[in-house]
Amino acid sequence: MSDEQTLMDLSRKLLQAIDAGDWQAYASLCDDSITCFEPEAEGHLVHGMPFHKFYFDLPGGGSPRLSTIASPHIRLVGDMAVVCYARLTQKLDSNGSPVTTCANETRVWQKLENGWKHIHFHRSPA
C-alpha cells in the first residue's frame, strides 16, 4: 500500500474515532506531544492530549454522526506528511433533523519507527 493510501486510511480512522467518541482509538493514532489550532482553543496553540480528552469524556448523548473527507490533498515531505481536506460532518440538530457542517482541516503526520503518528492539526470552520 502506498504512503498516500495509508495516510488516507489513517485520517479516516482518526475521524471515525472522533465521531464514535473512541478515546483509545484516537490516542493510538496521535503522538502524546500533538499540537493544534482549533476553534475550541480560542486562537491559542494547544500542546498535548489532555485538552482533547476533555471532549471525549463529555456525555455523548448517543446522537449518530458521520464525517466524510472531501477534496483531499496529500503532500509527502521526507518522513512527514500534510493531509488537507474539507470535513463534512452529518449529525442531528437539537430538533432531531439531519444537518451537515463543514470544517477545513490540515493534519500533519510523521512516520516514526512504529508507523505514522498524528502530530499537529489545524481546524477551522468553512
MMTF fields as JSON, N, C-alpha, C and O atoms, coordinates in Angstrom:
{
  "mmtfVersion": "1.0.0",
  "mmtfProducer": "UNKNOWN",
  "numBonds": 503,
  "numAtoms": 504,
  "numGroups": 126,
  "numChains": 1,
  "numModels": 1,
  "chainsPerModel": [1],
  "groupsPerChain": [126],
  "chainIdList": ["A"],
  "bondAtomList": [4, 2, 8, 6, 12, 10, 16, 14, 20, 18, 24, 22, 28, 26, 32, 30, 36, 34, 40, 38, 44, 42, 48, 46, 52, 50, 56, 54, 60, 58, 64, 62, 68, 66, 72, 70, 76, 74, 80, 78, 84, 82, 88, 86, 92, 90, 96, 94, 100, 98, 104, 102, 108, 106, 112, 110, 116, 114, 120, 118, 124, 122, 128, 126, 132, 130, 136, 134, 140, 138, 144, 142, 148, 146, 152, 150, 156, 154, 160, 158, 164, 162, 168, 166, 172, 170, 176, 174, 180, 178, 184, 182, 188, 186, 192, 190, 196, 194, 200, 198, 204, 202, 208, 206, 212, 210, 216, 214, 220, 218, 224, 222, 228, 226, 232, 230, 236, 234, 240, 238, 244, 242, 248, 246, 252, 250, 256, 254, 260, 258, 264, 262, 268, 266, 272, 270, 276, 274, 280, 278, 284, 282, 288, 286, 292, 290, 296, 294, 300, 298, 304, 302, 308, 306, 312, 310, 316, 314, 320, 318, 324, 322, 328, 326, 332, 330, 336, 334, 340, 338, 344, 342, 348, 346, 352, 350, 356, 354, 360, 358, 364, 362, 368, 366, 372, 370, 376, 374, 380, 378, 384, 382, 388, 386, 392, 390, 396, 394, 400, 398, 404, 402, 408, 406, 412, 410, 416, 414, 420, 418, 424, 422, 428, 426, 432, 430, 436, 434, 440, 438, 444, 442, 448, 446, 452, 450, 456, 454, 460, 458, 464, 462, 468, 466, 472, 470, 476, 474, 480, 478, 484, 482, 488, 486, 492, 490, 496, 494, 500, 498],
  "bondOrderList": [1, 1, 1, 1, 1, 1, 1, 1, 1, 1, 1, 1, 1, 1, 1, 1, 1, 1, 1, 1, 1, 1, 1, 1, 1, 1, 1, 1, 1, 1, 1, 1, 1, 1, 1, 1, 1, 1, 1, 1, 1, 1, 1, 1, 1, 1, 1, 1, 1, 1, 1, 1, 1, 1, 1, 1, 1, 1, 1, 1, 1, 1, 1, 1, 1, 1, 1, 1, 1, 1, 1, 1, 1, 1, 1, 1, 1, 1, 1, 1, 1, 1, 1, 1, 1, 1, 1, 1, 1, 1, 1, 1, 1, 1, 1, 1, 1, 1, 1, 1, 1, 1, 1, 1, 1, 1, 1, 1, 1, 1, 1, 1, 1, 1, 1, 1, 1, 1, 1, 1, 1, 1, 1, 1, 1],
  "groupList": [{"groupName": "MET", "atomNameList": ["N", "CA", "C", "O"], "elementList": ["N", "C", "C", "O"], "formalChargeList": [0, 0, 0, 0], "bondAtomList": [1, 0, 2, 1, 3, 2], "bondOrderList": [1, 1, 2], "singleLetterCode": "M", "chemCompType": "L-PEPTIDE LINKING"}, {"groupName": "SER", "atomNameList": ["N", "CA", "C", "O"], "elementList": ["N", "C", "C", "O"], "formalChargeList": [0, 0, 0, 0], "bondAtomList": [1, 0, 2, 1, 3, 2], "bondOrderList": [1, 1, 2], "singleLetterCode": "S", "chemCompType": "L-PEPTIDE LINKING"}, {"groupName": "ASP", "atomNameList": ["N", "CA", "C", "O"], "elementList": ["N", "C", "C", "O"], "formalChargeList": [0, 0, 0, 0], "bondAtomList": [1, 0, 2, 1, 3, 2], "bondOrderList": [1, 1, 2], "singleLetterCode": "D", "chemCompType": "L-PEPTIDE LINKING"}, {"groupName": "GLU", "atomNameList": ["N", "CA", "C", "O"], "elementList": ["N", "C", "C", "O"], "formalChargeList": [0, 0, 0, 0], "bondAtomList": [1, 0, 2, 1, 3, 2], "bondOrderList": [1, 1, 2], "singleLetterCode": "E", "chemCompType": "L-PEPTIDE LINKING"}, {"groupName": "GLN", "atomNameList": ["N", "CA", "C", "O"], "elementList": ["N", "C", "C", "O"], "formalChargeList": [0, 0, 0, 0], "bondAtomList": [1, 0, 2, 1, 3, 2], "bondOrderList": [1, 1, 2], "singleLetterCode": "Q", "chemCompType": "L-PEPTIDE LINKING"}, {"groupName": "THR", "atomNameList": ["N", "CA", "C", "O"], "elementList": ["N", "C", "C", "O"], "formalChargeList": [0, 0, 0, 0], "bondAtomList": [1, 0, 2, 1, 3, 2], "bondOrderList": [1, 1, 2], "singleLetterCode": "T", "chemCompType": "L-PEPTIDE LINKING"}, {"groupName": "LEU", "atomNameList": ["N", "CA", "C", "O"], "elementList": ["N", "C", "C", "O"], "formalChargeList": [0, 0, 0, 0], "bondAtomList": [1, 0, 2, 1, 3, 2], "bondOrderList": [1, 1, 2], "singleLetterCode": "L", "chemCompType": "L-PEPTIDE LINKING"}, {"groupName": "ARG", "atomNameList": ["N", "CA", "C", "O"], "elementList": ["N", "C", "C", "O"], "formalChargeList": [0, 0, 0, 0], "bondAtomList": [1, 0, 2, 1, 3, 2], "bondOrderList": [1, 1, 2], "singleLetterCode": "R", "chemCompType": "L-PEPTIDE LINKING"}, {"groupName": "LYS", "atomNameList": ["N", "CA", "C", "O"], "elementList": ["N", "C", "C", "O"], "formalChargeList": [0, 0, 0, 0], "bondAtomList": [1, 0, 2, 1, 3, 2], "bondOrderList": [1, 1, 2], "singleLetterCode": "K", "chemCompType": "L-PEPTIDE LINKING"}, {"groupName": "ALA", "atomNameList": ["N", "CA", "C", "O"], "elementList": ["N", "C", "C", "O"], "formalChargeList": [0, 0, 0, 0], "bondAtomList": [1, 0, 2, 1, 3, 2], "bondOrderList": [1, 1, 2], "singleLetterCode": "A", "chemCompType": "L-PEPTIDE LINKING"}, {"groupName": "ILE", "atomNameList": ["N", "CA", "C", "O"], "elementList": ["N", "C", "C", "O"], "formalChargeList": [0, 0, 0, 0], "bondAtomList": [1, 0, 2, 1, 3, 2], "bondOrderList": [1, 1, 2], "singleLetterCode": "I", "chemCompType": "L-PEPTIDE LINKING"}, {"groupName": "GLY", "atomNameList": ["N", "CA", "C", "O"], "elementList": ["N", "C", "C", "O"], "formalChargeList": [0, 0, 0, 0], "bondAtomList": [1, 0, 2, 1, 3, 2], "bondOrderList": [1, 1, 2], "singleLetterCode": "G", "chemCompType": "PEPTIDE LINKING"}, {"groupName": "TRP", "atomNameList": ["N", "CA", "C", "O"], "elementList": ["N", "C", "C", "O"], "formalChargeList": [0, 0, 0, 0], "bondAtomList": [1, 0, 2, 1, 3, 2], "bondOrderList": [1, 1, 2], "singleLetterCode": "W", "chemCompType": "L-PEPTIDE LINKING"}, {"groupName": "TYR", "atomNameList": ["N", "CA", "C", "O"], "elementList": ["N", "C", "C", "O"], "formalChargeList": [0, 0, 0, 0], "bondAtomList": [1, 0, 2, 1, 3, 2], "bondOrderList": [1, 1, 2], "singleLetterCode": "Y", "chemCompType": "L-PEPTIDE LINKING"}, {"groupName": "CYS", "atomNameList": ["N", "CA", "C", "O"], "elementList": ["N", "C", "C", "O"], "formalChargeList": [0, 0, 0, 0], "bondAtomList": [1, 0, 2, 1, 3, 2], "bondOrderList": [1, 1, 2], "singleLetterCode": "C", "chemCompType": "L-PEPTIDE LINKING"}, {"groupName": "PHE", "atomNameList": ["N", "CA", "C", "O"], "elementList": ["N", "C", "C", "O"], "formalChargeList": [0, 0, 0, 0], "bondAtomList": [1, 0, 2, 1, 3, 2], "bondOrderList": [1, 1, 2], "singleLetterCode": "F", "chemCompType": "L-PEPTIDE LINKING"}, {"groupName": "PRO", "atomNameList": ["N", "CA", "C", "O"], "elementList": ["N", "C", "C", "O"], "formalChargeList": [0, 0, 0, 0], "bondAtomList": [1, 0, 2, 1, 3, 2], "bondOrderList": [1, 1, 2], "singleLetterCode": "P", "chemCompType": "L-PEPTIDE LINKING"}, {"groupName": "HIS", "atomNameList": ["N", "CA", "C", "O"], "elementList": ["N", "C", "C", "O"], "formalChargeList": [0, 0, 0, 0], "bondAtomList": [1, 0, 2, 1, 3, 2], "bondOrderList": [1, 1, 2], "singleLetterCode": "H", "chemCompType": "L-PEPTIDE LINKING"}, {"groupName": "VAL", "atomNameList": ["N", "CA", "C", "O"], "elementList": ["N", "C", "C", "O"], "formalChargeList": [0, 0, 0, 0], "bondAtomList": [1, 0, 2, 1, 3, 2], "bondOrderList": [1, 1, 2], "singleLetterCode": "V", "chemCompType": "L-PEPTIDE LINKING"}, {"groupName": "ASN", "atomNameList": ["N", "CA", "C", "O"], "elementList": ["N", "C", "C", "O"], "formalChargeList": [0, 0, 0, 0], "bondAtomList": [1, 0, 2, 1, 3, 2], "bondOrderList": [1, 1, 2], "singleLetterCode": "N", "chemCompType": "L-PEPTIDE LINKING"}],
  "groupTypeList": [0, 1, 2, 3, 4, 5, 6, 0, 2, 6, 1, 7, 8, 6, 6, 4, 9, 10, 2, 9, 11, 2, 12, 4, 9, 13, 9, 1, 6, 14, 2, 2, 1, 10, 5, 14, 15, 3, 16, 3, 9, 3, 11, 17, 6, 18, 17, 11, 0, 16, 15, 17, 8, 15, 13, 15, 2, 6, 16, 11, 11, 11, 1, 16, 7, 6, 1, 5, 10, 9, 1, 16, 17, 10, 7, 6, 18, 11, 2, 0, 9, 18, 18, 14, 13, 9, 7, 6, 5, 4, 8, 6, 2, 1, 19, 11, 1, 16, 18, 5, 5, 14, 9, 19, 3, 5, 7, 18, 12, 4, 8, 6, 3, 19, 11, 12, 8, 17, 10, 17, 15, 17, 7, 1, 16, 9],
  "groupIdList": [1, 2, 3, 4, 5, 6, 7, 8, 9, 10, 11, 12, 13, 14, 15, 16, 17, 18, 19, 20, 21, 22, 23, 24, 25, 26, 27, 28, 29, 30, 31, 32, 33, 34, 35, 36, 37, 38, 39, 40, 41, 42, 43, 44, 45, 46, 47, 48, 49, 50, 51, 52, 53, 54, 55, 56, 57, 58, 59, 60, 61, 62, 63, 64, 65, 66, 67, 68, 69, 70, 71, 72, 73, 74, 75, 76, 77, 78, 79, 80, 81, 82, 83, 84, 85, 86, 87, 88, 89, 90, 91, 92, 93, 94, 95, 96, 97, 98, 99, 100, 101, 102, 103, 104, 105, 106, 107, 108, 109, 110, 111, 112, 113, 114, 115, 116, 117, 118, 119, 120, 121, 122, 123, 124, 125, 126],
  "secStructList": [7, 7, 2, 2, 2, 2, 2, 2, 2, 2, 2, 2, 2, 2, 2, 2, 2, 2, 2, 2, 6, 7, 2, 2, 2, 2, 2, 2, 2, 3, 3, 3, 3, 3, 3, 3, 3, 7, 4, 4, 4, 6, 6, 7, 7, 3, 3, 1, 1, 2, 2, 2, 2, 2, 2, 2, 6, 1, 7, 7, 6, 6, 7, 7, 3, 3, 3, 3, 3, 3, 3, 3, 3, 3, 3, 3, 3, 6, 6, 3, 3, 3, 3, 3, 3, 3, 3, 3, 3, 3, 3, 3, 7, 6, 6, 1, 7, 3, 3, 3, 3, 3, 3, 3, 3, 3, 3, 3, 3, 3, 3, 3, 6, 6, 3, 3, 3, 3, 3, 3, 3, 3, 3, 3, 3, 7],
  "xCoordList": [0.847, 0.0, 0.895, 1.901, 0.532, 1.312, 1.151, 0.178, 2.126, 2.02, 0.767, 0.115, 0.429, -0.751, -2.021, -2.864, -2.151, -3.327, -3.343, -4.397, -2.182, -2.087, -2.531, -3.278, -2.081, -2.446, -3.937, -4.546, -4.529, -5.987, -6.723, -7.679, -6.277, -6.904, -6.773, -7.737, -5.581, -5.375, -6.222, -6.774, -6.323, -7.138, -8.61, -9.3, -9.091, -10.475, -10.668, -11.682, -9.703, -9.792, -9.815, -10.535, -9.027, -8.998, -10.383, -10.881, -11.001, -12.327, -13.388, -14.305, -13.263, -14.196, -14.074, -15.084, -12.864, -12.664, -13.29, -13.908, -13.136, -13.739, -15.262, -15.921, -15.817, -17.274, -17.847, -18.936, -17.116, -17.592, -17.266, -17.728, -16.477, -16.059, -15.119, -15.11, -14.325, -13.432, -12.041, -11.182, -11.847, -10.593, -9.403, -8.364, -9.532, -8.414, -7.943, -6.742, -8.881, -8.513, -7.866, -6.863, -8.438, -7.892, -6.469, -5.556, -6.292, -4.982, -3.936, -2.763, -4.34, -3.376, -2.842, -1.762, -3.58, -3.172, -2.353, -1.669, -2.428, -1.804, -0.529, -0.42, 0.427, 1.613, 1.218, 0.404, 1.788, 1.453, 1.735, 1.115, 2.665, 3.029, 2.305, 2.771, 1.175, 0.419, 0.16, -0.034, 0.161, -0.188, -1.343, -1.578, -2.07, -3.173, -3.605, -3.366, -4.252, -5.064, -6.459, -6.63, -7.45, -8.824, -9.75, -9.345, -10.994, -11.891, -12.048, -12.152, -12.067, -12.245, -11.087, -11.236, -9.944, -8.761, -8.708, -7.76, -9.725, -9.834, -8.572, -8.141, -7.978, -6.827, -5.483, -4.455, -5.466, -4.213, -3.697, -4.475, -2.387, -1.765, -1.881, -1.452, -2.457, -2.626, -1.564, -1.294, -0.959, 0.057, -0.466, -1.032, -0.281, -0.576, -2.013, -2.861, -2.264, -3.548, -4.632, -5.81, -4.314, -5.371, -6.491, -7.657, -6.159, -7.189, -8.228, -9.425, -7.787, -8.668, -9.459, -10.624, -8.831, -9.503, -10.736, -11.734, -10.683, -11.841, -13.094, -14.157, -12.981, -14.138, -14.598, -15.793, -13.676, -14.048, -14.776, -15.614, -14.455, -15.065, -16.462, -17.152, -16.892, -18.23, -19.283, -19.024, -20.463, -21.533, -21.849, -22.021, -21.924, -22.109, -23.537, -23.76, -24.493, -25.878, -26.365, -27.555, -25.472, -25.882, -26.335, -26.845, -26.171, -26.58, -25.59, -24.381, -26.083, -25.161, -24.493, -25.076, -23.275, -22.568, -21.64, -21.131, -21.43, -20.583, -19.767, -20.32, -18.445, -17.563, -17.067, -16.688, -17.077, -16.612, -15.483, -15.577, -14.421, -13.31, -13.612, -13.778, -13.682, -13.952, -12.738, -12.08, -12.448, -11.372, -10.024, -9.386, -9.576, -8.306, -7.103, -7.119, -6.061, -4.761, -3.688, -3.729, -2.732, -1.659, -0.324, -0.076, 0.529, 1.885, 2.869, 2.857, 3.719, 4.761, 6.049, 6.46, 6.691, 7.953, 8.855, 8.816, 9.657, 10.518, 9.674, 8.823, 9.912, 9.157, 7.919, 7.328, 7.522, 6.35, 5.324, 5.659, 4.087, 3.025, 2.014, 1.711, 1.498, 0.436, -0.794, -0.758, -1.871, -3.128, -4.161, -4.488, -4.665, -5.646, -6.948, -6.937, -8.073, -9.373, -10.472, -10.263, -11.637, -12.846, -13.53, -13.764, -13.847, -14.516, -16.004, -16.412, -16.805, -18.254, -18.776, -18.55, -19.47, -19.987, -21.506, -22.129, -22.085, -23.541, -23.925, -23.318, -24.947, -25.412, -26.847, -27.426, -27.411, -28.763, -28.695, -27.893, -29.541, -29.579, -30.442, -30.902, -30.66, -31.396, -32.848, -33.488, -33.375, -34.747, -34.798, -35.872, -33.628, -33.582, -33.559, -33.704, -33.377, -33.302, -31.853, -30.946, -31.626, -30.251, -29.679, -30.354, -28.415, -27.678, -26.269, -25.762, -25.658, -24.272, -23.483, -23.88, -22.359, -21.457, -20.158, -19.872, -19.381, -18.116, -17.011, -17.213, -15.855, -14.661, -13.495, -13.429, -12.585, -11.362, -10.297, -10.059, -9.662, -8.683, -7.359, -7.325, -6.286, -4.947, -4.359, -4.292, -3.936, -3.38, -1.961, -1.702, -1.047, 0.354, 0.662, 0.384, 1.24, 1.614, 3.121, 3.739, 3.713, 5.144, 5.33, 4.706, 6.203, 6.492, 7.589, 8.734, 7.223, 8.146, 8.464, 7.966, 9.282, 9.651, 8.442, 8.445, 7.405, 6.215, 5.073, 3.923, 5.374, 4.354, 4.045, 4.727, 3.012, 2.612, 1.899, 1.048, 2.257, 1.586, 1.124, 1.809, -0.047, -0.629, 0.042, -0.027, 0.7, 1.491, 0.988, 1.334, 0.174, -0.334, -1.571, -1.677, -2.5, -3.611, -4.097, -3.888, -4.748, -5.396, -6.792, -6.954, -7.789, -9.185, -9.878, -9.777, -10.591, -11.332, -12.661, -12.744, -13.689, -14.979, -14.847, -14.072, -15.602, -15.556, -16.267, -16.332],
  "yCoordList": [-1.179, 0.0, 1.246, 1.288, 2.246, 3.481, 4.296, 4.137, 5.171, 6.062, 6.929, 7.184, 7.384, 8.22, 7.475, 8.033, 6.216, 5.428, 5.16, 5.223, 4.863, 4.648, 5.888, 5.788, 7.061, 8.316, 8.615, 9.117, 8.314, 8.496, 7.554, 7.96, 6.3, 5.335, 5.777, 5.703, 6.238, 6.699, 7.935, 8.058, 8.844, 10.047, 9.678, 10.265, 8.709, 8.244, 7.577, 7.8, 6.764, 6.111, 7.146, 6.985, 8.212, 9.277, 9.92, 10.115, 10.249, 10.872, 9.904, 10.317, 8.624, 7.624, 7.553, 7.441, 7.617, 7.597, 8.828, 8.724, 9.981, 11.212, 11.087, 11.372, 10.662, 10.535, 9.55, 9.767, 8.47, 7.433, 7.753, 7.055, 8.801, 9.108, 8.053, 7.798, 7.434, 6.333, 6.885, 7.011, 7.207, 7.802, 6.889, 7.361, 5.607, 4.679, 4.672, 4.729, 4.602, 4.601, 5.934, 5.957, 7.035, 8.362, 8.489, 8.896, 8.14, 8.269, 7.389, 7.758, 6.234, 5.331, 5.906, 5.521, 6.815, 7.426, 8.701, 9.152, 9.278, 10.575, 10.44, 9.568, 11.316, 11.431, 12.172, 13.094, 11.775, 12.416, 13.915, 14.662, 14.359, 15.78, 16.545, 17.6, 16.021, 16.662, 18.136, 18.514, 18.953, 20.366, 20.664, 19.94, 21.759, 22.111, 23.553, 24.192, 24.031, 25.243, 24.783, 24.205, 25.023, 24.674, 25.674, 26.342, 25.791, 26.805, 26.729, 27.766, 25.535, 25.387, 25.979, 26.265, 26.161, 26.697, 28.227, 28.832, 28.847, 30.314, 31.007, 32.018, 30.465, 31.092, 30.745, 31.257, 29.882, 29.504, 28.173, 27.302, 28.026, 26.758, 25.835, 26.193, 24.652, 23.674, 22.595, 22.129, 22.199, 21.149, 19.95, 20.11, 18.755, 17.53, 17.061, 17.72, 15.906, 15.218, 15.613, 15.453, 16.118, 16.368, 17.286, 17.056, 18.313, 19.217, 18.438, 18.703, 17.493, 16.715, 15.676, 15.418, 15.086, 14.062, 14.632, 13.929, 15.883, 16.529, 16.349, 16.022, 16.557, 16.459, 15.015, 14.764, 14.076, 12.666, 12.209, 11.309, 12.83, 12.433, 13.016, 12.612, 13.948, 14.527, 13.473, 12.59, 13.56, 12.613, 12.746, 13.853, 11.61, 11.617, 11.831, 12.405, 11.393, 11.569, 10.585, 10.555, 9.786, 8.742, 9.226, 8.424, 10.505, 11.005, 10.535, 10.698, 9.959, 9.476, 10.636, 11.709, 10.403, 11.384, 10.648, 9.571, 11.243, 10.639, 11.743, 12.722, 11.577, 12.537, 11.954, 10.786, 12.788, 12.405, 13.344, 14.555, 12.787, 13.592, 13.96, 13.086, 15.264, 15.754, 16.535, 17.232, 16.418, 17.154, 17.009, 18.017, 15.779, 15.626, 15.973, 15.842, 16.42, 16.672, 16.185, 16.512, 15.406, 14.879, 15.33, 15.243, 15.814, 16.214, 15.498, 15.691, 14.672, 13.972, 14.776, 15.235, 14.945, 15.674, 14.848, 15.003, 13.98, 13.1, 12.188, 11.455, 12.233, 11.398, 12.106, 11.661, 13.2, 13.983, 13.995, 13.83, 14.194, 14.321, 15.345, 15.433, 16.117, 17.077, 16.584, 16.391, 16.386, 15.919, 17.032, 17.376, 17.585, 18.675, 18.201, 17.441, 18.655, 18.266, 19.121, 19.818, 19.046, 19.594, 18.428, 17.38, 18.615, 17.566, 17.89, 18.889, 17.024, 17.165, 16.261, 15.051, 16.831, 16.052, 16.079, 17.136, 14.893, 14.742, 14.347, 13.463, 15.023, 14.759, 15.247, 15.744, 15.104, 15.587, 16.86, 16.961, 17.842, 19.065, 18.834, 17.717, 19.872, 19.732, 19.305, 18.817, 19.481, 19.052, 17.654, 17.151, 17.029, 15.696, 15.692, 14.639, 16.862, 16.953, 16.811, 17.308, 16.136, 15.977, 17.297, 18.06, 17.539, 18.71, 18.27, 17.258, 19.043, 18.8, 20.064, 21.156, 19.909, 21.037, 20.769, 19.635, 21.819, 21.676, 22.388, 23.48, 21.758, 22.374, 22.071, 20.997, 23.024, 22.794, 22.301, 22.925, 21.182, 20.596, 20.343, 19.919, 20.614, 20.262, 19.411, 19.839, 18.204, 17.276, 16.924, 16.605, 16.985, 16.67, 15.333, 15.128, 14.44, 13.107, 12.956, 13.527, 12.173, 11.881, 10.369, 9.657, 9.893, 8.468, 8.155, 8.58, 7.408, 7.02, 5.533, 4.874, 5.007, 3.59, 2.665, 1.628, 3.043, 2.197, 2.62, 2.252, 3.383, 3.792, 5.277, 6.026, 5.692, 7.099, 7.515, 6.788, 8.701, 9.289, 10.696, 11.434, 11.041, 12.358, 13.313, 13.096, 14.381, 15.242, 16.683, 17.391, 17.128, 18.505, 18.608, 17.918, 19.485, 19.781, 21.209, 21.839, 21.686, 22.991, 22.769, 22.234, 23.184, 23.024, 24.372, 25.066, 24.729, 25.986, 25.779, 24.992, 26.482, 26.375, 26.846, 27.754, 26.228, 26.611, 27.925, 28.406],
  "zCoordList": [0.0, 0.0, 0.0, 0.709, -0.787, -0.861, 0.424, 1.161, 0.674, 1.833, 1.741, 2.754, 0.536, 0.363, 0.792, 1.495, 0.368, 0.74, 2.24, 2.873, 2.807, 4.257, 5.008, 5.982, 4.568, 5.244, 5.119, 6.064, 3.968, 3.824, 4.781, 5.444, 4.85, 5.756, 7.21, 7.972, 7.596, 8.965, 9.27, 10.364, 8.308, 8.512, 8.692, 9.526, 7.916, 8.079, 9.442, 10.103, 9.862, 11.177, 12.292, 13.277, 12.138, 13.132, 13.258, 14.366, 12.118, 12.155, 12.688, 13.396, 12.35, 12.889, 14.408, 15.103, 14.926, 16.376, 17.023, 18.083, 16.398, 16.921, 16.908, 17.908, 15.778, 15.663, 16.678, 17.209, 16.948, 17.868, 19.326, 20.229, 19.565, 20.932, 21.489, 22.693, 20.613, 20.991, 21.319, 20.447, 22.594, 23.039, 22.764, 22.302, 23.036, 22.851, 21.399, 21.136, 20.459, 19.037, 18.652, 17.939, 19.121, 18.825, 19.367, 18.648, 20.635, 21.28, 20.612, 20.562, 20.097, 19.456, 18.144, 17.696, 17.532, 16.269, 16.462, 15.544, 17.664, 17.93, 18.758, 19.619, 18.481, 19.313, 20.592, 20.548, 21.723, 23.002, 23.004, 23.762, 22.161, 22.132, 21.018, 20.588, 20.556, 19.473, 19.795, 20.951, 18.74, 18.873, 17.929, 16.962, 18.23, 17.333, 17.51, 18.535, 16.461, 16.484, 16.088, 15.015, 16.919, 16.594, 17.269, 18.221, 16.79, 17.348, 18.864, 19.519, 19.43, 20.878, 21.68, 22.868, 21.041, 21.72, 21.681, 22.184, 21.085, 21.087, 20.559, 21.115, 19.482, 18.851, 19.465, 19.02, 20.484, 21.138, 20.615, 20.225, 20.612, 20.271, 21.482, 22.579, 21.287, 22.357, 22.2, 21.093, 23.333, 23.356, 24.135, 25.217, 23.592, 24.327, 24.216, 23.613, 24.814, 24.682, 25.698, 25.379, 26.898, 27.887, 27.391, 27.709, 26.624, 26.099, 25.296, 25.412, 24.495, 23.631, 24.426, 24.125, 25.431, 26.234, 26.915, 27.07, 27.32, 27.946, 27.098, 27.626, 25.797, 24.904, 24.727, 24.572, 24.749, 24.656, 25.919, 25.864, 27.06, 28.332, 28.545, 29.481, 27.709, 27.843, 27.493, 26.675, 28.104, 27.731, 26.249, 25.739, 25.559, 24.115, 23.661, 22.595, 24.424, 24.035, 22.993, 22.681, 22.451, 21.516, 20.153, 19.37, 19.832, 18.528, 17.467, 17.637, 16.382, 15.351, 14.619, 14.46, 14.183, 13.365, 12.425, 12.739, 11.275, 10.251, 9.593, 9.092, 9.596, 8.938, 7.626, 7.55, 6.594, 5.269, 4.869, 5.068, 4.307, 3.802, 2.356, 1.505, 2.084, 0.732, 0.227, 1.0, -1.044, -1.714, -1.005, -0.701, -0.735, -0.02, -0.877, -2.101, -0.19, -0.824, 0.147, 1.333, -0.35, 0.489, -0.078, -1.281, 0.815, 0.417, 1.323, 2.538, 0.734, 1.477, 1.423, 0.357, 2.589, 2.68, 3.602, 4.822, 3.014, 3.819, 4.688, 4.185, 6.012, 6.941, 7.478, 8.462, 6.84, 7.249, 6.114, 4.941, 6.499, 5.501, 5.975, 7.165, 5.037, 5.3, 4.545, 3.33, 5.282, 4.7, 4.912, 6.048, 3.816, 3.867, 3.237, 2.269, 3.791, 3.246, 3.867, 4.86, 3.258, 3.86, 4.565, 3.963, 5.832, 6.615, 6.686, 7.278, 6.071, 6.107, 7.208, 7.175, 8.182, 9.302, 9.292, 9.397, 9.165, 9.205, 10.627, 11.232, 11.144, 12.506, 12.628, 11.662, 13.806, 14.065, 14.887, 15.816, 14.548, 15.338, 16.579, 16.815, 17.364, 18.625, 18.41, 19.342, 17.202, 16.895, 16.285, 15.957, 16.136, 15.546, 14.029, 13.408, 13.426, 11.965, 11.514, 12.181, 10.384, 9.905, 9.381, 8.69, 9.732, 9.256, 8.874, 9.358, 8.007, 7.632, 7.903, 7.496, 8.595, 8.832, 8.084, 7.699, 7.885, 7.165, 7.946, 8.476, 8.006, 8.577, 7.64, 7.042, 7.52, 6.752, 7.729, 8.763, 7.399, 8.303, 7.583, 6.428, 8.295, 7.871, 8.986, 10.138, 8.635, 9.624, 9.206, 8.045, 10.164, 9.905, 10.58, 11.762, 9.792, 10.253, 10.124, 9.225, 11.043, 10.982, 10.994, 11.78, 10.105, 10.044, 11.053, 10.897, 12.087, 13.146, 13.009, 12.096, 13.902, 13.851, 13.859, 13.196, 14.613, 14.738, 13.812, 14.048, 12.772, 11.808, 11.896, 12.595, 11.181, 11.121, 12.399, 12.911, 12.914, 14.08, 13.714, 13.005, 14.214, 14.01, 14.994, 16.204, 14.487, 15.369, 15.466, 16.411, 14.499, 14.555, 13.653, 12.64, 14.045, 13.139, 13.325, 14.362, 12.29, 12.279, 11.714, 10.618, 12.471, 12.025, 12.132, 13.144, 11.055, 11.08, 10.357, 9.414, 10.797, 10.104, 8.659, 8.358, 7.784, 6.364, 6.14, 5.008]
}
